[in-house]
Amino acid sequence: MKALFAQNQLDTQRPLVTESVKRAVVSAARDTWEVYFSRLFPATGSVGTGVQLLAVSHVGIKLLRMVKSGQEAGGQLRVLRAYSFADILFVTMPSQNMLEFNLASEKVILFSARAHQVKTLVDDFILELKKDSDYVVAVRNFLPEDPALLAFHKGDIIHLQPLEPPRVGYSAGCVVRKKVVYLEELRRRGPDFGWRFGTIHGRVGHFPSELVQPAAAPDFLQLPAEPGRGRAAAVAAAVASAAAAQEVGRRREGPPVRARSADHGEDALALPPYTMLEFAQKYFRDPQRRPQDGLRLKSKEARESRTLEDMLCFTKTPLQESLIELSDNSLNKMATDMFLAVMRFMGDAPLKGQSDLDVLCNLLKLCGDHEVMRDECYCQVVKQITDNTSSKQDSCQRGWRLLYIVTAYHSCSEVLHPHLTRFLHDVSRTPGLPFQGIAKACEQNLQKTLRFGGRLELPSSIELRAMLAGRSSKRQLFLLPGGLERHLKIKTCTVALDVVEEICAEMALTRPEAFSEYVIFVVTNHGQHVCPLSRRAYILDVASEMEQVDGGYMLWFRRVLWDQPLKFENELYVTMHYNQVLPDYLKGLFSSVPASQPSEQLLQQVSKLASLQHRAKDHFYLPSVREVQEYIPAQLYRTTVGSTWLNLVSQHRQQTQALSPHQARAQFLGLLSALPMFGSSFFFIQSCSNIAVPAPCILAVNHNGLNFLSTETHELMVKFPLKEIQSTRTQRPTANSSYPYVEIALGDVAAQHTLQLQLEQVRAGQVLGGHGLSLSPAGTGTVSCGGRARGEPAQCP
């Protein structure tokens, strides 16, 4: 802005004289001042996030915080997070002062006394942007087996295309209730008769209308400004130019036509859509220019020796400039260094004292630090594995291995994606071509990286040697309740969600609603520290980080939510749930202990549960008094003599003997599910800051909220519904305390109070987060753990 004022000789004493200068000043303010054209609302987020204000503008929303500045007495606003309207699916108000922003991959919860005004303003902006939009967003997964249908995941942005008409002379229709109904007639009654036709990532196909909703056109030009460079330079250096964004979003009404120049005749052939050659034609440097000076090569030999095809084929000599047209000299130098690293990894240039791991890590760090260079990296690797004529026998193979690794760590731009995917697709599916298997693996890695953000931890020397040897997976142990072991094959891009889905599939669970109730935990310090993994966490990243911290770490699979009804057909499902709830039952946590003699109904219920436990162990004989004691909660067992319990259990023996162990466990679960606190997770509370909660006590967390139970009778003393809980924060032990604690904000924004709980172990947040309570970093005292996804803070309950 200062440069613009200086350029036009403007100051407070000199008025603006032309409309063009006024427009330039307003445009500069809109593009460079992040919150100047925004409406500000007071808002708070989870404890520890620091959100103080919410800014709503024509481009989206921003979470702000006021920070002190040495230059300004009042401080200045800092943008903590920013979301464009293309990211926001919809906004809801679960309560009067609560806002829930539903994004493609996450939810943002804020609290504001002006929540209604915020929602109205955001809805108006979204509605306006959706008008006449050719884009829709998926609200559910659609993964059909038919290749003619368009597969997508929840949150994907799909560009609508005109429905293809039937062939000339034919009519499209279907049979409904023994009557032929023509689709041409249905078209008059509704938009596209329940089906849409669209494209995503270079793929096209039909899909059901009810699985999508209108969306604002995505913004392809949100590029972070590089340090030391202006935004104009960043946009100029990036591949995703305005023309490229139009190309990605264009309607595929016909094949793209190759651009013609003075050196090409009017009969130049059209290129097939989404090939790497088409991408090179649009975004590579002019092949007829000499490096550095930009002058066109005039001799016929020179022009013939430097074509687009040559720029996409293997070369034995290092590049003198980037493949993609980059206007910034520093980026151009970075590109030449990157290409030399590619040659060294493939064995086509000397390592000069470096190891393969050094070269690879430098290359990955370069792409991580400079997002605009990722497309250049992909193009360079594709160039070196295309028509590879290296004298090194394994050069091309190592190039494919490098591409496999890069696709696991960094995504390409939306502009390059369909071209790169087409390249990998053609190699993997063209008969007779080498490297079909790894090309398919690269395509899968790229899709995973686009969805989950890519690996974070650089590969170890052991992992790199395995990948170079063609081994891209390892067996990892996962522990289910009761000591059940599952050794799963973990690939380079396997995330926690994949593990949950694989184990759930083994338990005959296939719906996403069921997957959301199970979590993978990383356990360290001999079981004292239990931390849930983000569903986007890469398992090999977690293993790499944990091996540096605690070589004895374990990965647990547990159920944390119990909204879905129990199923009793699958044996692994029943055994896993039986093993998880049995310890809590034997502690007497699912129901209260009677003050006097137990009722006859309770005695019969407990004795039947004991008989079922005995049969679940595949025992037919009558249990001993000692065994019966092990099957009954200690508080209840003490109320009646052992011989009486034995007689009661023996009364159910005839019924339970007719059952298999699986049926006995299933009946046990069915009876237990009727108890008041079934589906809870329990924690021992050492002390509580609220005098209304007597401590020590037991905390039961379930879908009803926080339930504080007596340690003696397990009776409910105090209850806080979930809707009253605003946020939670976990803290590790301090110098003055040997116990970790959890801070829970209760009430609403107007009347909020904090409940501080000291725990026996660092485990409480594992379930608090699962029940929709947002966990926040607690500064330097937060327990850090592995398994965070890209862009997420390190945190652990």
N, C-alpha and C positions, 0 to 999 in steps of 0.2 A: 504494500500500500504506500509506504514511504517513497519507493521508487516511482510509482505511478504519479504521486503528487509532484515529485521533483521533475519528472519528465514533462508534465504539463504546467509546471511553474505555478502550483497552487499553494495557498496558505489560507489562514483564517481571515486575512484582510482582503483577499482577492476572490471575488465570486466566480462560480462556474459559469462559463459563457456559452458552452455548446452542449447540446443534448447527448452527443456521442461520448463526451467526457463524463457527463453525469452517469450514463449507463455503464461506462467502464468502471467508475468508482463503485457503483452499486454491485456490479458483477464481481469485482475483486473482493469486496466485503463479504458477499455471500459465499464465495469459494474459499476464502482464507480465514475468516473469523468464524470459528466453529459454532458459537452459540449466539451470534449477534442477531440473526433473523429467527430467533426461537422464542417461544413462550415458556416461561419458567414456572414450575409448580413445586411447592415443598413436598418432599417425599423421603422415605427411608426404606432401606432394604434390610437384609439380614444383618445381625449384629456382627460387626467387624468388617463389613464391606465399605463403610464410610460414605454411602450414598446420602446426600443431603438435598439435592434438587433433581428434578426431572425436566429436561428440555425437550419440547416438541416443536418440530419445524417441518418444512415442506419435504424434507428428505428422509426424516425418520425421528427416532428418539435418542437421547443421550442421557446417561447417568452421570451426574456432576457432583463435585465436592469442592468446597472452598478451602484453599490452601494459603498459608501465609507467604507473603513475598517481601523480600528485603527492600524492594523498590517502591511497593505500593502499600500504604498503611492498611487499607481494607482487605488486602489479599486478592487472589484471583481464582477464577474457576478452572478446575482441572476435569477433563473428560475421562471418566473411568471406563465406560463401555459405550459403544455406539451401535445402533441397529437401524438399518434402512427399512422402509416400509415393505420392501420386497421380502425381507426376512420374517415379517410379522404375519402370521396366519390370521389370528383374530385376538381380541381382547375381551376378557370377562371380568366381572366383579363378584367373586365368591362371597364377599361381605361388604358392608357399607364403605369402609375405608381401604379395602384391599383390591389391588389390580393384579391380574394374572395375564402376562403377555405370552401367548403361545407361539413359539417360533418353530422353525422347521426341525431343529434338533435339540431344543431345550425349552424350559419355561423360566420366565423372569417374574418374580413376585415382588411387588412394591406396596408400600402403604402411604396413603396421602389423604388428608382431610378434604382434598378437592378431587377425589378419584373419579366422581361422576363427570366433572368437566374434562378431565384428561381423556376418559374413555370416549366421550362425545367428539372431542377434537381429533383423536386418533382415528376413530371410525370414519369421520368425514374425509380425512386425508386418504385413507385406504380405499373408501368407496369411490372417490374421485379418480384415483390411480387405476382402479380396476375397470373403469368405464372404457369400452372399446378396446380392452386389452386382449391380445391374442395368446395370453398365457394362463395356465391353471396350475394349482399346486395339489399334489397328491395328499389326501388325508388318511389313506390306508395303503398298505403294501398290496401290490398286484404282481404276482410272479407266476404267470401261466406257462404251461408246457408248450403251447402252440407258438411256434416262432413268428407267425403272422401277427400275433398280438403284441402290444408294447408293454414290456415289463418295467416296473419302477418300484421305488420304495417311498414310504411316507416322508413328505417334505421335499421330494423332487419337484423341480419346476419344469413343466412340459409346455412346449410351444405348439399351439393348435395349428392344424393344417386343414385345407378344404378336403372333405370326404371324397375319395376317388369314386367316380361314377361307374356303374356296371358296364360291361362290354357292350358294344353296339349290337343291337338285336337281341339282347338278353334282359331279363328282369330279375331283380333280386327280391327274395321273399323268404318266408318261413311258414311252417305249419303250426297253427295255434288252435287247440281244441278241434282237431280234425278238419280245419279249414285253412286254406292257403291265404296268407296275408302278405300283400306286396309292400315292400319297404318304401316304395315311392309314395304310396298312400299314407303310410305312417308319418312320413316327413312333414305332411301338412299339419299333423296334430301336435307335434313337439319337435324340439331341436334335435335333429340327427337321430331320432328314434332310439334314444338311450345309449348311444355309442358315440365316441369322439375319435378323431384321427389326429395324431400329433407326433412330434419328434423330440428326442432327448438324447444328447451325446452321440448324434449321428445315426441313431436308430429311429425307425418310423414304424407305426402300427396303430391298430385300433385298441380302445380300452373303454370300460364302462364309465358312463357319465357320473354315476353316484359316488365314484371313488375320488373325485377331484372337486375343487371349488375355484372360482375365479381368483386370479392373483395379479398383482401389479407386475409390470414388465421388470425383469431383473436388471440390476445395474452392473454392467460388465466393467465399468471403469473405476471402481473403488480401489485405487492403488495406494499403498503407503508411500509417503515421500521418503526417499533415501536420505540418510544423514548428509548434510552439506550440499544438498541439491534442491532446487526449487521444484514445485509441483509440476510446472510445465515441462521441465526436463525429465521428470519421472514418467509422465504420460508419454512424452516423445520417445523415451527409451523403451517403453513397454511394448509388448506385442499386441496387447488388447487395445488397439486404436479404435476410434469411432467407426471407421469402415469395417474393422474386424467384428465389432459388436453387431453391426447391421448384418454382416455375413452369417454370424451364428444364429441370429434371430430371423433370417429371411425365410420366406415361404418357399418350399421346394417345388416350384411350379415347373421347373425344367432344369436340365443340367447346366452347371455354371460354364460360362464361356470364357475361354482364355483371353486375357487382355492382350491387345495388339499394340505394337509400337512401329516405329519407322523401319526397324530392321526385320519385321515380320510381315508377311503378306496378308491380305484380307481373308485368305482361305485357311488361316491357322485353325487347327483342330481344337475342339473343346475337350477339356480334361475331364476325366471321371470325377465325380464329387468326392470330396474329403480324402483325397490322396495326399501323401507327403509332397508330391510334385506340385499339386495345386497350392498347398501352403507355401512352398518355396517360391512359387511364382508371385504370390501376393506380398510376402513379408521378408524374403531374403534380399540381400544386396543385389544390385544390378550386376549380373555376371560379366558384362562387357566393360566394367570399370576396373582400372588398376587400383590396387590397394592404396590407401592413404590419400592420394590426390584427387580421387573422384572423377578423373578424366576418362572418357570412353576409349576403349581400344579400337584403333582404326584399321589395323591390318586384318586381312581375312583369316590368316592363320591364327592370330590371337583370339579373334571372335569365335572361331571354331574350336579352339582349345579350352574355352571357358564357357560352359553352358550351365543351365540350371541342373541338368542331369548330373554333370560333373560335381556340382556343389553338394549333391546328395549321395555321392559315391565315395568309397574309401580313398584316402590319400596317404602317401608315405611321408609327406612333408608337413611340418606344423603350419597352422593357419597364421596369416598375417593380420587378420581382422575377423570380426565376428561373422557368423553366417546370417543372422537376423540383423536388419538395419537398425543399429543403435547409434544415436546421435551423441552420446556422452563418451568422451575419450577414456575416462576411467573405467567405464563398463566394457569398452572395447578391449582395453588391456586385460581386464579380468577374463574376458572371453578367450583370449589367446592363451592365457595361463591355464584356463580350464581345459582347453583342447590338449595342451601338453600333458596335463594330468590324465586325460582319457587315454592318450597314446602310451603313457608309462604303465598304466594299469593293464592295458591290453598287451604289453610287451613290445610295442613298436617304437619305444624310446627308452633310453637308459634311466634307471631309477635314481642314480646319483646319490647313493647313500640312504635313500628312503626305503621303507618296506611297503608292500602292497597295502597294508592297513593304514600307514601314514598317508599314502596318496588318496585312498578312498575316503578317509576321514576329512581330509582337507577339501575334497570335492563336495562331500555332503554338507560340511559347514558353510562352504561358499554358497551353495544353493539355499541353505537355511537362513543365512544372513541377508541375502539379496534375492528376494522373490522374483524380481524381473529377469533373473538369469536362469531360471529353471527351464524355460522353453529352449533357451540356447543350449543348455546341457543336453536335453533330450535330443535336439536336432543333431548335435555333434556325435552322440553315441549312435543314433540311427545312421548317420553318414558313414561311420567307421565299420558298421556291421553289414552295410549294403555293398554287394559286389566286392567283398573283402579279398584282396590279392596279396596279403601280407606274406612275407617269407617265414613268419612265425606260425607254426602249425596250429597253435591254440589261440591265436589272436582273435579270431571271430568268436570262438567259444567264450573267451574271457570278456569280450565286448557284450555278449548276451547276458553273461553273469552280472556285469556292471549295470546293464539296463534293468535286470531283475531287482538288484539292490536299490537303485534310484527310485524305481516305481513303488518300492515299499516305504520310502522315506518322504518323498516330495511329490505333490501333484503338479500337473501342468496347468496352463491357463485354459479357460473355457474355449478359447479360440483354437488352440492346438489340439485339444482333447479329441474331437471327432476324427481328425487326421491321424493322430497317433494310434487311436483305437482301430481305425481302418487298416493301418499298416500291420499292427499286431494280429488283427483278425485274419487278414489275407495270408500272413505267414503261417499261422496255426491251422488254417483250413485248406490250404492249397496242397493237393497230393504231390508227394515227391520232394517237397522242399525240406531242407534240414532245419533243425531247431524248432520244430512245431510245438513240442511239449513246453519248452521254456517260454516261447512266445505266448502261449495260452496262459502260463503262470504270470507273465508280466502283465497281461491284460487284466487278470484277476487282481493282482496287486494294485494296479492303477485304480480300479473301481473301489477297492477297499480304502485306499489312501484318500480318494475324493470323499468318501463317506465318513471316515473316522479321523482324518487329519494326518496320518502317517506316523511311522516310528519316531521315537524321541531319543532313545539311547543308542549311541553309535555301536556298531557291531564289535564284538570282541575278536581277538585273533583266532580263537577256537571256532566261533561262528563263521568268520570269514573263510577259514580253511575248509569248513564243511560245505559252504556254499560254492566255493571254487571247485570242490570235488563232486558237486552235483547233489549234495545232500541238503535239502531245504527244509527239513522238519526234524523234530526230536520228540521223544516221549516224555510227557510231564505227568507227575502224579497229582491227582486231586482226591482229597479225602471227603467222603460223605459221612453223615452221622453214623455212629456205631462202628467206625473203623472200616467202612466199605471203601475200597480203593478203585479208582478208575485211572488207568494210564491212557491218556489221550494223545493223539498225534497233533503236535503244535507246529504250525507252519510259520513262516516269516511274518505273515500279516494276520495271524490269529488274534482276535480280541476276546475280551471276557464274555461279550455277548455270544460269540460263537461257541464257547465252552458251555455256557448256560443252555443254549439251544440244543447242543449235541446231547447233553445229559438229560434234558427235558424230553428230547425225542426218544431216548432210551426208556423213559418213563411214560411214553405214549402221550406226551403233551405237545401239541402242535400250534396252539394259538398264541399270538403275541401277549394277550392278557395274562396268560399263565407264565410266560417267560419273565414278566416284570416282577413276579413275586419271589424270584430266586436271585441270589447274589453270590459272587465269588469273593472270599475274604483271604487276605494275606496275613499269616500269623507268625509273629516273631517273639523272641525273648521267652521261649518255652511256654508259649500260649498266653503270656501276659498282655501282649499287644495284639489286638485284632482290628484290622482295618479293611473296610469294604473297597473293592476295586470299582472304578468307573467302568461302565459297560463298554466304553470306547478305549479302555486301556489295552495295550498290546502285551500279551502274555510274556513274550521274550524280553520286552523292556522291563517288566516287573521282575522276571527271573534274574536279569543282568544286574538290576539295581539292588535286589535283595541279597544276591550272592556276595556283594561288597559289604553289606551291613550285617547279615546273619546267615551263615551258610546252612543253618538248620531250619530255615523258614519252611512253612507249609502253606498250601493253598486249600482252603475249605470251600465246600459247596453247601449252602444252607438256604432254607426257606425263611423269609423275613416278613412276608405279608400273607394273609390268610383270607383274602376276599373270595377267591374261587372255591367252589365246593370240593370236598374230598372225593377222590376216585379210588375204587377198590379192586379194579381188574388187573392192573399191572403189578407184578410182584416186586420189582425194584422200587416203584413208587411207594407201595405200602411199607416195605421194609425201611426205606429211607425216612419216611415220616414217623413211623413207629419208633425208630432209633432216636429221632430228634426230640420227640415229646416225652419219651419214657423217663429220662432223668428228672425233668421238671415235675412229672406226676409223682415220682417216688419221693420228691421233696415236699409234696403236699401243696404245691403252689396253685393248682387249678381250682381248688375250692377251700373254703374256710374249715377250721377244725371246730367241732361242736364243743360248747362249754361243758356239757354234761355227757351222759352216756349217749353214744350214737344211736340214731333211730334204726329200726329194723330195715327200712329201705336202704339206708346208707350202708349198713353191714352187708346186705345182699349185693349191692352194687360193687363195693370194694372187693368182696370175696370172689365175685365173678371175674373182675379185672385181674385178680391174682391167678385164678385158674387159667385164664386166657394167656397170661404171661408164661405160665408153666408149659402150656401146649405150644406156644410160639417157639419154645426151645426144642420142640420135637420130642418131648417127654410124654410117655404114657403112664408111668408109675405115679402113685400117690405121693405128693410132695411131703417132705419132712417139715417139722415145726420151724426149723432154721430157714428152710427155703421159703416157706410162707412168709416169714418175717421180712425176707428180702423183697417180696412182691408187694408189700403194703407200706404206705407212707408211715414213717416212724411216729408221727404225732397221733395217728389213728391207731396204730398197732398197740400203743401203750394203754389205750382205753379199755381193752379186752384181753383176757388171758390167752396165751398161745394155743391151748387145746381147743378153745372155742373157735378161734380163727381157722384151725385145721379142719374142724367139723364143717364149718361154713363153706370152705373151699371144696371139700370133698363132695358136697351136695351138687356142685356144678360139674363134677368130673365127667359124668356120663354124657352131658351135652358137649363139652369141649373135646372129649376124646374122638368124637365123630368128625372133628374139623381137621384140616391140614394146618401146618404152621402158618402158611400164608393167610388162610381164612381166619385163624385165631388173631393174627396181627390186625387184619382188617376189622374184625368185630371190636377189638380193643380200641382202635381209632374211632370207630363209630360211636361207641359208648362215651369215650373221652371228649368227643367234640361237643357233647351236650353240656359240659361243665362250664361254669361262668367265665373262667379266665383262659379257656382254650384259645389258641391262636395268639397268645401273648409272648413277649420276650421279657425276661425278668433280670433285675439288677439289684444288688444289695447297696443300700444308701447308708453311708456312715453318718452324715449330718446334712441338715437342710437349713437354709437361711430363713424360711418361712415358719413361724411358730405354729401355724395351723397344721403343719406336717410333723408329727412326732418322729424323732429319729433316735436310734437306727430303725430302718424300715425296709420294705421291699417295694421296688417300683416295677409295675407291670405295664408295658407299652403295647397297645393294640389299636385296632381301628376306632375304638371309642375314645382314646386319648391316654392320659397319664393316670394310672391308678396306683395309689400308695396303700400298701397292705401292711398289716401288723406282722412283725416277725414271729410272734408266738402263735396267733390264731389264724393268720392269713386273711383276716376280715378286712374289707374295704374301709379305709379311714377317710381319705380325701381323694377327690377326682377332679381332673382338669380336662374338659373336652378338647379335641383337636382344634376346633375352630377358635379357641382362645389363645392358642400358641402361635406367636408371631415369628419367632426365630430361636435358634439354639447355637451355642458355641461351646466347644470342648477345649479343655486346657490340661496340659500335662502337669505332674507334680512340681511344686516349687520348693525353694529352700526351706520355707516355713511349714510345708505340708507334705506328707508322704503319700497322699492320695490325689489322684486326678479328680477334676470336677467338671460339671456341665452347668452352663448358665442358660436358662430358658426365659425368654421374654414372653409374658402373658398379658392378656387384655387387648386393647386396641391402641391406636396411635394417640388418642386423646388421654387415655388413662392406662398407662403401661407400667408394670412392675416386673422385677426380675427375681427369678427363683434360682438359687444356687445350690447345687447338689454335689456333695463329695461322694465319689464312687470307690468301690473296692478295687476295680481294675479298669483299664482303658478299653472299655467295650461298649459303653452306652450308645455312642453315636451310630453304631452299626444298624440299629433298628430305628432310631429317631429319624435318620435320613430316609430310610425306606418308607416311612409313613408320611412322606411329603413335607417334613420339616427341613428347612434349608440349613445346611451346615456351613459355617464360615471360618476362614482362617483366623486364628487367635493371636496373630502377631508372632513374636519370637518364641512364644510358649507353645505354639501348635505342634502337635506330634506329626512329623512328616513321614510319609510312607510312599511306596512305589505305586505304580499303576495309574498315574494321572494321565488324562488325555491331553492332546495338544491344545494349549490355550487355557487349561484349567489350573488353578492353584494347587500346590501340594498341601494336602490336608488329610488328617486322619482322626477319627473319633477315638 
